[in-house]
Amino acid sequence: MSSLTSLVHLNLSFNKLVGRIPLGNQLQTLNDASIYKGNSRLCGSPLSTKCLGDETSNGPTFSDEDGDDTERLWFIVRIGLGFVVGFWSVCGTLLAKKSWRYWYFSFCDDIKNRIALIIVLEIVHLTRKFGLENN
């Protein structure tokens, strides 16, 4: 029912429905709480009855427990180790293998030359198009 897309009117009054009102395409546009009248065990939006497990939050909460500091430390250590391993996997290989290093820098030079050529050709094209050539 929550995936309906062309719902115009709905009345579920006095049907002994129980549980959370599902979130969906059109059900959220029906903000009239009277369509759920007589179903005292329904909860969720648009009703004022909150469901179990729903907590009103005024934003994220932070606690200064000892576990948080340890988790933060291990997170930083993992990020650092990941960077070191990734960096030396690439740069160490380029330092150790002369043929790969030669290929990599030749590739970078080739890409740089292609980009420079494209830029120059575009400038020439635009100057011809707008008649900005100095004769």
C-alpha positions in Angstrom: 0.0 0.0 0.0 2.9 2.4 0.7 4.0 2.2 -3.0 0.7 3.6 -4.4 1.2 6.5 -6.7 -2.3 7.7 -7.7 -4.1 7.8 -4.4 -6.6 10.7 -4.0 -8.7 9.7 -1.1 -8.3 7.1 1.7 -10.4 6.3 4.8 -9.1 3.6 7.2 -11.3 4.5 10.1 -12.4 1.9 12.6 -10.6 -1.1 11.0 -8.7 -2.3 14.1 -5.4 -1.6 12.4 -2.2 -2.1 14.5 1.3 -0.9 14.1 3.3 1.9 12.4 1.8 3.7 9.4 4.1 2.9 6.6 6.2 5.6 4.9 5.5 5.8 1.2 4.9 7.8 -1.9 1.3 9.0 -1.4 0.6 8.0 2.2 2.8 10.9 3.4 0.7 13.4 1.4 -2.4 12.3 3.3 -1.8 14.4 6.4 -5.3 14.2 7.7 -5.2 12.2 11.0 -9.0 11.6 10.9 -8.6 9.0 8.1 -7.1 6.7 10.8 -9.8 7.5 13.4 -10.8 4.6 15.6 -7.5 2.7 15.2 -6.1 3.3 18.7 -3.1 0.9 18.2 -1.8 2.7 15.1 1.2 5.0 15.5 3.6 7.1 13.4 3.1 10.1 11.2 0.6 11.9 10.8 -0.7 10.7 14.1 0.6 12.2 17.3 1.1 8.7 18.8 4.7 7.8 18.7 5.7 4.2 17.9 8.0 2.2 20.2 11.6 2.9 19.3 10.8 6.4 18.0 13.0 8.9 19.7 12.7 12.6 19.2 16.2 13.8 18.6 17.3 17.4 18.6 20.4 16.6 16.7 23.4 14.3 17.1 24.5 13.4 20.6 28.1 12.9 21.5 29.4 11.2 24.6 32.8 11.3 26.1 33.1 7.7 27.1 36.5 5.9 27.1 35.3 3.7 24.2 34.9 6.7 21.9 38.5 7.7 22.4 39.7 4.2 21.6 37.5 4.0 18.6 38.7 7.3 17.3 42.3 6.3 17.9 41.9 3.1 15.9 40.1 4.9 13.2 43.0 7.3 12.8 45.5 4.4 12.9 43.6 2.6 10.1 43.4 5.7 8.0 47.1 6.3 8.4 48.0 2.7 7.6 45.8 2.7 4.6 47.4 5.8 3.3 50.9 4.5 3.9 50.2 1.1 2.2 48.5 2.7 -0.7 51.1 5.4 -1.2 54.0 3.0 -1.1 52.2 0.4 -3.2 52.2 2.9 -6.0 55.3 5.0 -5.4 57.4 2.1 -4.2 56.6 0.2 -7.3 57.6 3.2 -9.5 60.9 3.5 -7.5 61.7 -0.2 -7.8 60.7 -0.9 -11.5 62.6 1.4 -13.9 60.5 0.2 -16.9 57.2 1.0 -15.1 58.5 4.4 -14.0 59.5 5.2 -17.6 56.1 4.2 -18.9 54.2 6.1 -16.2 56.1 9.4 -16.8 55.8 9.0 -20.6 52.1 8.4 -20.1 51.8 11.6 -18.0 53.8 13.6 -20.6 51.6 12.3 -23.4 48.4 13.3 -21.5 49.8 16.7 -20.8 50.7 17.2 -24.4 47.2 16.1 -25.6 45.5 18.5 -23.2 47.8 21.4 -24.3 47.0 20.6 -27.9 43.3 20.6 -27.3 43.5 23.9 -25.5 45.5 25.5 -28.3 43.2 24.2 -31.0 40.2 25.5 -29.1 41.7 28.9 -28.7 42.5 29.0 -32.5 39.0 27.9 -33.3 37.4 30.6 -31.0 39.6 33.4 -32.4 38.6 32.4 -36.0 35.0 32.1 -35.0 34.8 35.6 -33.4 37.2 37.2 -35.7 39.8 38.1 -33.1 42.8 37.4 -35.4 45.4 40.2 -35.7 46.1 40.7 -39.4 
